[in-house]
Amino acid sequence: ERITPLLENGNRKLWITGHSLGAAIGTLTAYRLEREDNISVQGVYTFGSPAVGNNGWAAEYAALVSNTHRWNIELDPVPVVFPLAPTGIFQHIGTCNNLYQDGSVILDDPDTLWYIPTPTIFPSDVFDEIIEKHGGYLARLTTEILIYEPEMAELLTL
């Protein structure tokens, strides 16, 4: 209700961006604004976003919000913190752009996650530290996902 008056005259466009948890919330916000509030989102740019929906949700999101760009940094564990499709239940959305440790950048990378290690190749102490520092983040993200996809409750475990 606060956004609508700012967009009424047609001279402004709504862009959404976020990093990590903010990226996940920004993605869910864009979806909700388009689907439930009929507010047009010009585009979404996320940085280090976890996947926030399953394949069906990702397809519906793509039909609603067509201009989404994800930026990943090599070896960032956040984009793979939840199990990804096809073996897992989560699916990333949008165009993937990858930033590598050697300074190179690949825009619209068709191999969206090939370079990001799966949690099984990280030493356990790295993931212990991630859970210790970011456990609250994961709990908030899980709660937000379950608001939009309550049927995932049985599948989602942390």
TORDREN-677320 format. One record per residue (C-alpha): residue number from 1; residue in one letter; x, z, y. Coordinates in Angstrom, 1 decimal, padded with zeros to 4 digits. Example, Ala and Ser with C-alpha at 12.3 -4.5 7.8 and 13.67 -1.06 7.14 Angstrom:
BEGIN
<r><num>1</num><residu>a</residu><x>012.3</x><z>007.8</z><y>-004.5</y></r>
<r><num>2</num><residu>s</residu><x>013.7</x><z>007.1</z><y>-001.1</y></r>
% end
This chain:
BEGIN
<r><num>1</num><residu>e</residu><x>000.0</x><z>000.0</z><y>000.0</y></r>
<r><num>2</num><residu>r</residu><x>003.0</x><z>000.4</z><y>002.4</y></r>
<r><num>3</num><residu>i</residu><x>004.4</x><z>-003.0</z><y>001.5</y></r>
<r><num>4</num><residu>t</residu><x>001.3</x><z>-005.1</z><y>002.1</y></r>
<r><num>5</num><residu>p</residu><x>001.1</x><z>-004.6</z><y>005.9</y></r>
<r><num>6</num><residu>l</residu><x>004.7</x><z>-005.6</z><y>006.2</y></r>
<r><num>7</num><residu>l</residu><x>004.0</x><z>-008.9</z><y>004.5</y></r>
<r><num>8</num><residu>e</residu><x>000.6</x><z>-009.8</z><y>005.9</y></r>
<r><num>9</num><residu>n</residu><x>001.8</x><z>-012.1</z><y>008.7</y></r>
<r><num>10</num><residu>g</residu><x>003.7</x><z>-014.3</z><y>006.3</y></r>
<r><num>11</num><residu>n</residu><x>006.9</x><z>-014.2</z><y>008.2</y></r>
<r><num>12</num><residu>r</residu><x>008.6</x><z>-011.8</z><y>005.8</y></r>
<r><num>13</num><residu>k</residu><x>009.6</x><z>-012.2</z><y>002.2</y></r>
<r><num>14</num><residu>l</residu><x>010.1</x><z>-009.5</z><y>-000.4</y></r>
<r><num>15</num><residu>w</residu><x>013.4</x><z>-009.3</z><y>-002.2</y></r>
<r><num>16</num><residu>i</residu><x>014.2</x><z>-006.5</z><y>-004.7</y></r>
<r><num>17</num><residu>t</residu><x>017.6</x><z>-005.3</z><y>-005.8</y></r>
<r><num>18</num><residu>g</residu><x>019.1</x><z>-002.4</z><y>-007.6</y></r>
<r><num>19</num><residu>h</residu><x>022.0</x><z>-001.1</z><y>-009.6</y></r>
<r><num>20</num><residu>s</residu><x>021.8</x><z>000.5</z><y>-013.0</y></r>
<r><num>21</num><residu>l</residu><x>018.7</x><z>002.7</z><y>-013.1</y></r>
<r><num>22</num><residu>g</residu><x>017.7</x><z>001.2</z><y>-009.7</y></r>
<r><num>23</num><residu>a</residu><x>018.0</x><z>-002.2</z><y>-011.3</y></r>
<r><num>24</num><residu>a</residu><x>015.7</x><z>-001.2</z><y>-014.1</y></r>
<r><num>25</num><residu>i</residu><x>013.2</x><z>000.3</z><y>-011.7</y></r>
<r><num>26</num><residu>g</residu><x>013.5</x><z>-002.8</z><y>-009.4</y></r>
<r><num>27</num><residu>t</residu><x>012.7</x><z>-005.0</z><y>-012.3</y></r>
<r><num>28</num><residu>l</residu><x>009.6</x><z>-003.0</z><y>-013.3</y></r>
<r><num>29</num><residu>t</residu><x>008.6</x><z>-002.8</z><y>-009.6</y></r>
<r><num>30</num><residu>a</residu><x>008.7</x><z>-006.6</z><y>-009.2</y></r>
<r><num>31</num><residu>y</residu><x>006.6</x><z>-007.0</z><y>-012.4</y></r>
<r><num>32</num><residu>r</residu><x>004.0</x><z>-004.5</z><y>-011.2</y></r>
<r><num>33</num><residu>l</residu><x>003.8</x><z>-005.9</z><y>-007.7</y></r>
<r><num>34</num><residu>e</residu><x>003.2</x><z>-009.4</z><y>-009.0</y></r>
<r><num>35</num><residu>r</residu><x>000.9</x><z>-008.4</z><y>-011.9</y></r>
<r><num>36</num><residu>e</residu><x>-001.1</x><z>-005.5</z><y>-010.6</y></r>
<r><num>37</num><residu>d</residu><x>-000.9</x><z>-005.8</z><y>-006.8</y></r>
<r><num>38</num><residu>n</residu><x>-000.8</x><z>-009.6</z><y>-006.4</y></r>
<r><num>39</num><residu>i</residu><x>002.2</x><z>-009.2</z><y>-004.0</y></r>
<r><num>40</num><residu>s</residu><x>004.6</x><z>-012.2</z><y>-004.2</y></r>
<r><num>41</num><residu>v</residu><x>008.2</x><z>-011.2</z><y>-004.9</y></r>
<r><num>42</num><residu>q</residu><x>010.7</x><z>-013.8</z><y>-003.5</y></r>
<r><num>43</num><residu>g</residu><x>013.4</x><z>-012.8</z><y>-005.9</y></r>
<r><num>44</num><residu>v</residu><x>015.1</x><z>-010.0</z><y>-007.8</y></r>
<r><num>45</num><residu>y</residu><x>018.9</x><z>-009.3</z><y>-008.0</y></r>
<r><num>46</num><residu>t</residu><x>020.1</x><z>-006.6</z><y>-010.3</y></r>
<r><num>47</num><residu>f</residu><x>023.6</x><z>-005.2</z><y>-011.0</y></r>
<r><num>48</num><residu>g</residu><x>024.4</x><z>-003.6</z><y>-014.3</y></r>
<r><num>49</num><residu>s</residu><x>020.8</x><z>-003.4</z><y>-015.5</y></r>
<r><num>50</num><residu>p</residu><x>019.7</x><z>-002.2</z><y>-018.9</y></r>
<r><num>51</num><residu>a</residu><x>017.1</x><z>-004.3</z><y>-020.6</y></r>
<r><num>52</num><residu>v</residu><x>013.6</x><z>-002.9</z><y>-019.9</y></r>
<r><num>53</num><residu>g</residu><x>011.1</x><z>-004.7</z><y>-022.1</y></r>
<r><num>54</num><residu>n</residu><x>010.6</x><z>-006.4</z><y>-025.3</y></r>
<r><num>55</num><residu>n</residu><x>010.4</x><z>-010.2</z><y>-025.9</y></r>
<r><num>56</num><residu>g</residu><x>006.7</x><z>-010.4</z><y>-025.1</y></r>
<r><num>57</num><residu>w</residu><x>007.2</x><z>-008.4</z><y>-021.9</y></r>
<r><num>58</num><residu>a</residu><x>010.2</x><z>-010.6</z><y>-020.9</y></r>
<r><num>59</num><residu>a</residu><x>008.1</x><z>-013.8</z><y>-021.3</y></r>
<r><num>60</num><residu>e</residu><x>005.3</x><z>-012.3</z><y>-019.2</y></r>
<r><num>61</num><residu>y</residu><x>007.8</x><z>-011.2</z><y>-016.6</y></r>
<r><num>62</num><residu>a</residu><x>009.4</x><z>-014.7</z><y>-016.4</y></r>
<r><num>63</num><residu>a</residu><x>006.0</x><z>-016.2</z><y>-015.8</y></r>
<r><num>64</num><residu>l</residu><x>005.3</x><z>-013.9</z><y>-012.9</y></r>
<r><num>65</num><residu>v</residu><x>008.8</x><z>-013.4</z><y>-011.3</y></r>
<r><num>66</num><residu>s</residu><x>010.7</x><z>-016.7</z><y>-011.6</y></r>
<r><num>67</num><residu>n</residu><x>013.7</x><z>-015.9</z><y>-009.4</y></r>
<r><num>68</num><residu>t</residu><x>015.6</x><z>-013.1</z><y>-011.1</y></r>
<r><num>69</num><residu>h</residu><x>019.4</x><z>-012.9</z><y>-011.3</y></r>
<r><num>70</num><residu>r</residu><x>021.3</x><z>-010.3</z><y>-013.3</y></r>
<r><num>71</num><residu>w</residu><x>024.9</x><z>-009.4</z><y>-012.6</y></r>
<r><num>72</num><residu>n</residu><x>027.0</x><z>-007.9</z><y>-015.4</y></r>
<r><num>73</num><residu>i</residu><x>030.5</x><z>-006.5</z><y>-015.2</y></r>
<r><num>74</num><residu>e</residu><x>032.6</x><z>-006.9</z><y>-018.3</y></r>
<r><num>75</num><residu>l</residu><x>032.7</x><z>-003.9</z><y>-020.6</y></r>
<r><num>76</num><residu>d</residu><x>029.8</x><z>-002.1</z><y>-018.7</y></r>
<r><num>77</num><residu>p</residu><x>027.9</x><z>-000.3</z><y>-021.4</y></r>
<r><num>78</num><residu>v</residu><x>024.6</x><z>000.0</z><y>-019.4</y></r>
<r><num>79</num><residu>p</residu><x>023.3</x><z>-003.5</z><y>-020.2</y></r>
<r><num>80</num><residu>v</residu><x>023.5</x><z>-002.7</z><y>-023.9</y></r>
<r><num>81</num><residu>v</residu><x>022.4</x><z>000.9</z><y>-023.8</y></r>
<r><num>82</num><residu>f</residu><x>019.2</x><z>000.0</z><y>-025.5</y></r>
<r><num>83</num><residu>p</residu><x>019.1</x><z>-002.1</z><y>-028.7</y></r>
<r><num>84</num><residu>l</residu><x>018.8</x><z>-005.8</z><y>-027.7</y></r>
<r><num>85</num><residu>a</residu><x>016.8</x><z>-008.6</z><y>-029.3</y></r>
<r><num>86</num><residu>p</residu><x>017.0</x><z>-010.3</z><y>-031.7</y></r>
<r><num>87</num><residu>t</residu><x>017.9</x><z>-007.3</z><y>-033.9</y></r>
<r><num>88</num><residu>g</residu><x>016.7</x><z>-004.7</z><y>-031.3</y></r>
<r><num>89</num><residu>i</residu><x>013.5</x><z>-004.3</z><y>-029.4</y></r>
<r><num>90</num><residu>f</residu><x>014.7</x><z>-005.0</z><y>-025.8</y></r>
<r><num>91</num><residu>q</residu><x>015.2</x><z>-008.3</z><y>-024.1</y></r>
<r><num>92</num><residu>h</residu><x>017.1</x><z>-009.0</z><y>-020.8</y></r>
<r><num>93</num><residu>i</residu><x>015.3</x><z>-011.1</z><y>-018.2</y></r>
<r><num>94</num><residu>g</residu><x>016.5</x><z>-013.6</z><y>-015.6</y></r>
<r><num>95</num><residu>t</residu><x>019.6</x><z>-015.7</z><y>-015.1</y></r>
<r><num>96</num><residu>c</residu><x>022.8</x><z>-013.9</z><y>-016.2</y></r>
<r><num>97</num><residu>n</residu><x>025.9</x><z>-013.9</z><y>-014.0</y></r>
<r><num>98</num><residu>n</residu><x>029.1</x><z>-012.3</z><y>-015.4</y></r>
<r><num>99</num><residu>l</residu><x>032.0</x><z>-010.8</z><y>-013.6</y></r>
<r><num>100</num><residu>y</residu><x>035.1</x><z>-010.4</z><y>-015.7</y></r>
<r><num>101</num><residu>q</residu><x>038.0</x><z>-008.0</z><y>-015.4</y></r>
<r><num>102</num><residu>d</residu><x>040.4</x><z>-010.8</z><y>-014.7</y></r>
<r><num>103</num><residu>g</residu><x>038.4</x><z>-011.6</z><y>-011.5</y></r>
<r><num>104</num><residu>s</residu><x>036.7</x><z>-014.7</z><y>-012.9</y></r>
<r><num>105</num><residu>v</residu><x>032.9</x><z>-015.2</z><y>-012.5</y></r>
<r><num>106</num><residu>i</residu><x>030.6</x><z>-017.3</z><y>-014.6</y></r>
<r><num>107</num><residu>l</residu><x>027.3</x><z>-018.1</z><y>-012.9</y></r>
<r><num>108</num><residu>d</residu><x>024.2</x><z>-018.8</z><y>-015.1</y></r>
<r><num>109</num><residu>d</residu><x>026.2</x><z>-017.9</z><y>-018.2</y></r>
<r><num>110</num><residu>p</residu><x>024.4</x><z>-019.1</z><y>-021.3</y></r>
<r><num>111</num><residu>d</residu><x>026.2</x><z>-016.5</z><y>-023.4</y></r>
<r><num>112</num><residu>t</residu><x>024.7</x><z>-013.6</z><y>-021.6</y></r>
<r><num>113</num><residu>l</residu><x>026.2</x><z>-010.7</z><y>-023.5</y></r>
<r><num>114</num><residu>w</residu><x>028.8</x><z>-012.0</z><y>-025.8</y></r>
<r><num>115</num><residu>y</residu><x>031.6</x><z>-010.2</z><y>-024.0</y></r>
<r><num>116</num><residu>i</residu><x>030.0</x><z>-006.8</z><y>-023.6</y></r>
<r><num>117</num><residu>p</residu><x>031.0</x><z>-004.6</z><y>-026.5</y></r>
<r><num>118</num><residu>t</residu><x>028.3</x><z>-003.1</z><y>-028.7</y></r>
<r><num>119</num><residu>p</residu><x>028.2</x><z>000.7</z><y>-028.7</y></r>
<r><num>120</num><residu>t</residu><x>029.7</x><z>000.8</z><y>-032.2</y></r>
<r><num>121</num><residu>i</residu><x>033.1</x><z>-000.4</z><y>-030.9</y></r>
<r><num>122</num><residu>f</residu><x>033.3</x><z>002.2</z><y>-028.1</y></r>
<r><num>123</num><residu>p</residu><x>035.1</x><z>005.4</z><y>-029.1</y></r>
<r><num>124</num><residu>s</residu><x>032.6</x><z>008.2</z><y>-029.6</y></r>
<r><num>125</num><residu>d</residu><x>034.1</x><z>010.3</z><y>-026.8</y></r>
<r><num>126</num><residu>v</residu><x>033.3</x><z>007.5</z><y>-024.3</y></r>
<r><num>127</num><residu>f</residu><x>029.6</x><z>007.6</z><y>-025.4</y></r>
<r><num>128</num><residu>d</residu><x>029.6</x><z>011.4</z><y>-025.3</y></r>
<r><num>129</num><residu>e</residu><x>030.8</x><z>011.2</z><y>-021.7</y></r>
<r><num>130</num><residu>i</residu><x>028.1</x><z>008.6</z><y>-020.9</y></r>
<r><num>131</num><residu>i</residu><x>025.4</x><z>010.7</z><y>-022.4</y></r>
<r><num>132</num><residu>e</residu><x>026.7</x><z>013.8</z><y>-020.6</y></r>
<r><num>133</num><residu>k</residu><x>026.9</x><z>012.1</z><y>-017.2</y></r>
<r><num>134</num><residu>h</residu><x>023.9</x><z>009.8</z><y>-017.6</y></r>
<r><num>135</num><residu>g</residu><x>021.5</x><z>011.5</z><y>-020.0</y></r>
<r><num>136</num><residu>g</residu><x>019.1</x><z>012.2</z><y>-017.2</y></r>
<r><num>137</num><residu>y</residu><x>019.2</x><z>008.6</z><y>-016.2</y></r>
<r><num>138</num><residu>l</residu><x>018.4</x><z>007.5</z><y>-019.7</y></r>
<r><num>139</num><residu>a</residu><x>015.5</x><z>009.9</z><y>-019.9</y></r>
<r><num>140</num><residu>r</residu><x>014.0</x><z>008.7</z><y>-016.6</y></r>
<r><num>141</num><residu>l</residu><x>014.4</x><z>005.1</z><y>-017.6</y></r>
<r><num>142</num><residu>t</residu><x>012.8</x><z>005.8</z><y>-021.0</y></r>
<r><num>143</num><residu>t</residu><x>009.9</x><z>007.5</z><y>-019.2</y></r>
<r><num>144</num><residu>e</residu><x>009.5</x><z>004.5</z><y>-016.9</y></r>
<r><num>145</num><residu>i</residu><x>009.5</x><z>002.0</z><y>-019.8</y></r>
<r><num>146</num><residu>l</residu><x>007.0</x><z>004.0</z><y>-021.7</y></r>
<r><num>147</num><residu>i</residu><x>004.6</x><z>004.0</z><y>-018.7</y></r>
<r><num>148</num><residu>y</residu><x>004.5</x><z>000.2</z><y>-018.8</y></r>
<r><num>149</num><residu>e</residu><x>004.8</x><z>-000.2</z><y>-022.6</y></r>
<r><num>150</num><residu>p</residu><x>003.4</x><z>002.9</z><y>-024.3</y></r>
<r><num>151</num><residu>e</residu><x>003.3</x><z>001.1</z><y>-027.7</y></r>
<r><num>152</num><residu>m</residu><x>007.1</x><z>001.3</z><y>-027.7</y></r>
<r><num>153</num><residu>a</residu><x>007.0</x><z>005.1</z><y>-028.1</y></r>
<r><num>154</num><residu>e</residu><x>007.5</x><z>004.9</z><y>-031.8</y></r>
<r><num>155</num><residu>l</residu><x>010.4</x><z>002.5</z><y>-031.5</y></r>
<r><num>156</num><residu>l</residu><x>012.4</x><z>004.1</z><y>-028.6</y></r>
<r><num>157</num><residu>t</residu><x>014.7</x><z>006.9</z><y>-029.5</y></r>
<r><num>158</num><residu>l</residu><x>017.7</x><z>008.2</z><y>-027.6</y></r>
% end
